[in-house]
Amino acid sequence: MCMEQLFANKTLDANQAIRHKKVQDLLVDTHQSSEAVDIGRAAFKTTLNLLSNTIFSVDLANPNSDTAINGL
């Protein structure tokens, strides 16, 4: 299902704006941070939000928190 629906060329092209926004959000959060950034954690949250936004139209991870939304 994922290969046929979520990762089809047509769908990926349609979701380009979402991917761009999530990368921009990551850059803004990293730039505004006043301390060292755990790039693994930041990349995980960005990827989680990208996938959850693509599938559920909602971000599951708050970039400023260590918790995710408890359910949809």
Number of C-alpha atoms within 10 A of each C-alpha: 6 7 8 9 11 15 13 12 12 10 13 15 11 10 16 10 11 17 19 12 12 18 16 13 14 18 13 11 15 17 11 9 11 8 8 7 12 9 11 9 12 17 13 13 24 23 16 16 24 23 18 15 17 17 11 11 12 14 20 21 20 13 19 10 8 9 11 14 10 7 5 6
